[in-house]
Amino acid sequence: MEFVSEDIIDAVIEELETYSDEQYEQKMEAFAEAQPVLFAWLFSEHFDLLHEDEKGYLQYLALITWNAAVKVNGPLEAVSEDQIGEAEEKNYEMLELSAGKKFRDRLDPFFENSDQEDLIAFAEEAVLEDEDDPESLVTKEGREPIFIALKTMVDVASLFIFLKYYAFGKFPMIVDIFCFAF
C-alpha cells in the first residue's frame, strides 16, 4: 500500500468534520458496501467488551483509516474473514510478546519495519490521547481491541495492495485467481 501520510489522515478528519449527519451516514454506508466483511467485523460481538461510546469511536476511527487508505491508493478490494482473522491473530501475538510495561511501550514493535508509520501512529494516538484522564473516551480495557482493529485494517489493506501491485504486477491474471481464492 502506498504510504498514507499524517497530512492525508488530517485531511480526511477535517473533511468528515464538515459533514452533516446525513453525509456522514452516506460515507459509512459506502464503507459498508465496499468492505462488507470488514464492516460486519467492526460491528460484531468481537467488540462487545467495548462501551457504546468506544464502539462508535472505533467505527469513526475505522472510517478515517479506510478513507485515508482509499484517498492514496484508490478503491481497495473487499477483504475476507480469513484475512482479517490471520492479521488480527498476528497483531495480538505481537502485542503479547512485547516486553513493554506501559501500553504505549508495548506498541513499539508495531512501528518496526512498517511502511505505514503514520496510520499506526494515528491508531496509537487515538487510544492513548487522554491516557491519564479517568474520564477518557477509551478505557484501559478498550485500548487493545481498538488499536488491534485499526492495525488489522491497515494490514489487510496493505496485503492486498502488495499482492496486486508488486507480487503479481507482471501477471495480472494471477491476481484474479488469488482474489478468487479468498
N, C-alpha and C positions, 0 to 999 in steps of 0.2 A: 504494500500500500504506500502511496506517495505520502511524504511527511505532512502531517496536519499540524500547522503551527499554532502558537498561542494567539496570534492575530486572527486566524480563521475562527478559532474557538470563540474568541471575544466577539467577533462579528456576528456569529450565529446567535450568541446570547443576546446581543443588542437587538438583532432582528426579532427574536422571539419576544423580547420585552415590549416591542411596539405592537404586537398582535392583539387583536381583540380576542375574547374568549372563543368566538366562532372560528376565527382564523387559526388559533392555537389547536382547536379540536380538529380542524381540517388537516393540519400538519401531523397530528397524532394519527389520524386515520390513514394518511398517506404512508406513514411509517409502518403502520399495521399491515397495510396492503403489500408494501414492498418486502416486509420481513415478518410474515405471519407466525412462524415458529419462534423467532426471537421475541416478538411482541407477546405471544402467549406465555413464553417462559418468564418474562418480566412480571406478568400478572398471575403467575402460578402460586400454588401452595408452598413452593420452594422458598418464598419470601414471606411466609406467614409470621415469622418471628419479628418482622418489622412492624412498627406502629403505622397507622394510616398515613400520617404526615411523611414518614420515611418512605413509604411505598410511592406516594405521589412525587416526592423528591427524586427517588430513583428513576421513575419514569421520565421526569423532566431532564435529569442528567443524561439518561439514555437517548432522549430525543436530541439533545445538544451533541452528544458524541456521534450519533448516527448522521445528523445533518452536516456536521463538520467533515466527516469522512466522505460523504457524498459530494459536498461542495468541492473538495480537492480531487476526488477520484472518479466522479460521475456515478451513475447508478451502480449499485452493487447487487450481485446475485443473492437470492434468498439463501440463508444458511439452514442447515439441518439440525435436528435434535442431537444427532451423534456428534456433530462438530462442536456444538455448544457444550455437550457433556464432557467431551475429551478436553477441551480448552479449560473449562471450569475446574475439572479434576486436577489438571496440571498446575493451575494457579493456586488452588488450595494446598497442593503438595508443596509448592514453593513457599507459601506463607508459613506452613507448618515447620518447614526446615530452616526457616530464618532464625538467626540467633539473637536478633534484637530484643531488648526488654520492653521498650516502648513500641506502640503500634507504628508510629512514624518510622522507626528504625527497622521494623520488620518489613517495610515496603521497599527498602533499598535494593534488594535483589531484582525487583521488577524493572528497575531502570538500567541494569547492566545488560549490555548487548541488545538494547531495544532501539528500534527505529522510529518509535512513537513516544518519545520522552514527554512531549507537551500534552498529549492525551492522557498519559499516565499521571503526569503532574496535576492535570485538571481533576482526575479522579481522586488523587491523594488530597488535594486542597479541599475538594468538596466534602470529604468525610472528616477532615481534621480542622475545618475552618474555625470552629468555636470549641476546640478540644477541651479547654479548661472551663467552659461555661456549662454549669449543670442544666441550664435551660436550652442547651444546644438542640438543633433540629435532629441531628444524627446522634443516637445513643452509642455508648461503648459497644453494645451488642449488635448495633446496626452497621458499624464501620466495616467489618469484614465482608458481609454479604454484598453491601453496596459497592465497595471497592472491587471485589472479585467479579461482580456482574459487569461493571464497566470495563475492567481489564479483559474479561472474556469476550465482550463485544469487539474490542479492538483486535483481539487475537483472531477471531473467526473472520472478520473483515480482511485482516492482513493476509491470512492464509489463502483466501480465495483470490485476492489481487495478485499475490505472489505466484500462485499456480497459473493464473490466467495470463499474466504478462511476462513472467520470467521463465518459469519452468517449462511452459508449453507454448511460449511465444512463437516458435517456429512451426509448431504443429497444432493449429487451432482445432482440428477435429478431435484431438486428444482431450482438449478442454471439455468439449461436449460430452465425450464418453465419461470423463472424470465427474463432471457435474451430474450426469445422469445416475452415476453410481451412488451419489449421496442423496 
